Amino acid sequence: MLDCSGSMNVNGKMDEAKLAAKFIAQSFLSLDAEYDVSNISITIYAFNEKLIKVYEKKGNPSIREITDKINSIVPAGKTVLYDALYKVINDFAIDNPASLKLMYVVSDGLNNGGEKTLDDITQLYRSKNISIYSFAYGDDADLNVLSDMAVETGGVYYEKEQGIKLKVVDAVAALLGSFPGNEQLKSLSMHPHEESSEFVVPLKARLVKVYGSYDGESSERPVNFLSKSGLILNSTFWEEKIGNTNFFVAEIDSAELSSLGISGMSIKNELNRDVNLRVIASNEYHDYSLNVSFNKTGPFSWPSKRTVMASVQGIDGLLADVDAVGKLEKNIP
């Protein structure tokens, strides 16, 4: 959910917030339009004194369409944050308690209208087991509001500390870290034409992505993935520029990794400038879920070679940072 109120139309806040929203959406998807994301649903809202559904796709959302829709947002009006959060909750899959439900709020948190309160929002989202991840933009952002809504719902809060470059990378890392099994492989600042040390890609990795930034003139290919032998691997690339800073995503998929028969690779900075980046493996998502209580679990159908994953339910909702992983002990015909 993206704040498009008038208070975001100063000091470049809107451009920065749009970029964060694009990176967040892209974290679930692939730069390859043919890649199967049929199990992913994304809805993007913008809000001021009104709530605007910018994009909605249940299954196979499109990065290109998402980018175009976010670019079309124009800031104006009041900030009615709490009312907007209260209304959008009906878009979540409430009928499936086992599904992972996350709300990402990109805003300055300067609520100045509406009927709902912060307590109304935190109580509602907590009761529905939905975590809010909030990202504060602007030197005048209400940090208390944005941090409280995250902490009270089991989410994570980020504020801009050392500029937009670290801000966007942190947002992406938080998003991918929400999925069990995903892993950050590298975080570094690379000097001109420097090659990173080798890192190992998890066997179940579906995608390996580099989220990075660099200053100055744009480049068609700022970094490359290299095999152990120095071979440049096939990858896809996306970039956007704000001011003097270029932000990019480079991606390699599991098919390319499997064809090599190896799990190790490195990153090469192809520029004559420093590049800041973070490398994240998006591992295999679980495609199936069941809502069962442990003490009542009996025989049930489950696809072969699939991991059994479960959330842990407490009296007041899902327990934060706790999940259970198991295996099938016996196949029942």
N, C-alpha and C positions, 0 to 999 in steps of 0.2 A: 504494500500500500504506500503510495507516493504522495507526499505533501506538495500540492500545487497552489498554495495560498500566496497572497501578495507578499508575505514576509519572506518567502523563499526567493523573491526576485531582486535580491541585493547581494553584492560581493561574490557573484558566481555560484551561489548556493544551489540554484536550480540545475545548472549544468552538472555540477558534482553529484547531486542527488540522482539525476537521470542516469549518469554513468554507473553509479552503484546499483541502481535497479536493473540495468541491463546485465551487469556482471552477475548479480544474484540469480536472475532468471536463467542465464547461460550455464550456471553451475549445474543445473539439473539436466541440461540438454547436450547435444553435440553440434559442432559446427558443420557436420556433414548432414545435409538435408535428408539423406536416405537412411540415416541411422534410426533404429527402432526405439522410440520413446513412447510407445503406445500405452505404457502403464503410468505415465506422468500427466498430471493435470495442473495447469497454471492459470490463475486469475489475477489480473493486475488492476488495481483501483488507483485513481487519483482523487484527492479530496481537497476542498476548501470549505465553503459553507454548504456545498453540495457533494454528493458521493457519485463519482463517475466511473463506470466500468470501462476501462481502457481496452482490455483484452481478456478473452476467456477461451480456453480450449481444453476439453476433457479428452486427453489422449492425443499424442503426436503434436504438441505445440511447436510453433515455428519461430526460430531465432530472428529471422528476417522480419516477420510480421511483428514480433514483440518490439524489435528495435524501432521500426517505423512508427508504431503506436506510441511508444514512449517519447520519441522525438516530437510528436505532434502536440504534446502537453504544453499549455501556456499558463503561467502562474498569474493568479488574480484572486481577490476576495479574502475572506476571513479564514482562520484556522479552526475548524470544528473537528478536532481529532477524536475525541471520545465518542461522539455520536457516530462518526464514520466506522470506528472499530466495532461499535455495538451492532451496526447494521450488517456488516460483511460476514459475520459469523455464520450466517445461514448457508454460505457457499462451501463450508467445509463438509467433509464426509462424516457427519455426526453419527450416521447410522452404522458406521464401522469403527467401533472403539479401538480396534487393533491397528488401524492405519496411523501412520505418522502424520501429524498435522502441525504445521508451523506458520506463524504470521511474521512477516518481515516488514517493519515500519521504518521508512526513510523520511525524516522530518526534523524540524527545529524544535518541535514540542511546544510551541507557543500557542496553546489552546486559548481562543478568545471568543468562544460562542458555543451554543448548543445546550442541551439539558443534562446529559450524562456526566458523571464524575469519574475520576481516576479509580476510585474504589469500585464503582459499578463495573468498570472494564476488567480489572484484575480478578474480581470475584467471578464474573461470567466466564472468562477464559480459563481460569483455574478449574471451574466446575465442569468444563467441557474438555479438559486435558489438552488444551492448546497453548503452546509456548509462544511468547512474543520475543522476537529478536529486534532490538531497536538500534538505529544508527543516527547519531546526533550530527546535524550539519549547521555550521554557522557559529561565530563567536558569541552570539546572543542566545544560543539554544538553551532550552530549559532542561538542564542535565538531570535534575531530580525527577522530573516527570518521566523522562525516557528511561532512566535507570530503574525507577521503581516498577514500571510496568513490565520490564524484563525480569527483574529479580522475583517479583511476586508471582509470576506465571511459569517460572522454571526456565526462562530463556536467557539470553546473553545480551549485554549492552556494550556498545562501542561509541567512543567519542573521538573526534578528530584531534590528534595530538601532535603529529609531526608532518602534517600535510596530506593532501589527497592521495599521494602514491601509496603510503602505508595504510591509509584508510580503506581504500578499495580492496587491497590484498587481504586485510584483516576480515573484511566483510565476507569475502569469498571463502576464506579458510573456516570461518565460523559456520557458514552454510554447509560446506561439504563435511565438516566434522559432525554435523547432525545425523549423518547416516552411518549406521554400524559398519565397521570394516574399512571405511575410507581412511586414507592416510596421507599426511604431508611428507613428501620425500626430500625436499630441499627448500631452503630459504636463504637467499644470498644476494649480495651486490657484486656484479661481475665487472671487471675492468675491460677496456677495449680488447677485443679478439681473444679474450680469456676462455678457456674450456674448464668446466667444472670437474670435480672428481666424479668417479663412476658411482651410480646409485642403482640399487636393485628394485625392480618393479614387481609388486605382488603378483602371484600367479593368477589371481582372480580379477585382475584389473581389467575393466572394460575400456577405460580411457585414461590417458595421462595428459594433464593439462599444465601449461605454464601460464601463469598470470603475471604480467610484468609491466614496466613503464620505463621510459627514457625521455630525455629532453632533446629539443632541437628538431632538425629536419626529419620528416617521416621516412621510414625505410620499408621496402616491400617485405623484407625478411630479417628482422633484427636478431633472431636466434634460430638455431637448428638443433634437432635431436640427432645424436651420433651413436652408432653402435660401438662395440668394443674395438672393432677394426678401423674405426674412423669413417665408416659409411654414413652418409646423410640419409636419414630415414624420411619416408613420406609423411607429411603432416599438413594440417589445414591451419588457417590463420585468419584472425579478425583484429582490426585496430580502429581506434577512435582517438582524435586529438582534441584536447581542451587547452587553450592558451598555448604555451610552449611545451606542454607535456603530452607524449603519446602513450596511450594505454592499449595493451594488446593481450590476446589469448592465442596461444599455439597449442595444437592438440594432435595426439597420435592415438589410434584406436587399437583394440585388441587383435584385430585381423593382421595388422602390420607387425605387431609384436610376435604373434604366433608364427608368422611366416619366417621369422628370423631364427626361431628355435633358441633364443637367448632371453635372459631377463635383465641384463645389465645395460645401462646406457649413460650418456652424459649430455650436457647442454653446452653449446658453443655460442658465445656472444660474437655476432658477425659485424658489429659496429665499431667505430673508432671512438665510442663514448661509453660511459658506464650504463649498465642496465640493472634495475632492481627487479627481482622476480621471486616467485614461489611456485614450486612444483608439487602438484597434488594428484594422487591416483584415485580415480573414481572407481571403486570396486563394484562387483556384481551386486545389483540391488535385489532384495528379496521380492519375488513376484507374487507370492501367495501368503495369505495370513488367515488365522483363525482366532476367534475370540472365545477362549475357554478358560475355566478355572483349573488350577493345578490339581486340586484334590478330586476333581470330577472327570479328568481326562481319561478317555478310553480309546478304543480303536477309531481311527479316522483316516481318510484318504490324504496322501501327501505325495507330491512328485518325487521321483527318485533323485538322489544326489543333490537334494536341496537342504540347506541349513535350517534348523528349527530355531526361530528367534522369537523372543517374547519381551514385552514391557512388564515392569513390576508396579503393581497397583497398591497404593497406600490408602489410608482412610480419607485423605483430602485430595486424592488424585494420583496421577502417575508420579513416581519418584524420579527426580531429576538425576541425570548422569548414571542411571542404573539400568542395565538390560541383562537378559538371560539368553544364553546360547547353549543349545544341546544337540543331540543327534538321535536318529531313529535306532532303537535297539533291536527291533524285529519287524520284518515285513509280514503283513497279514493279507492273504489273498482276498 
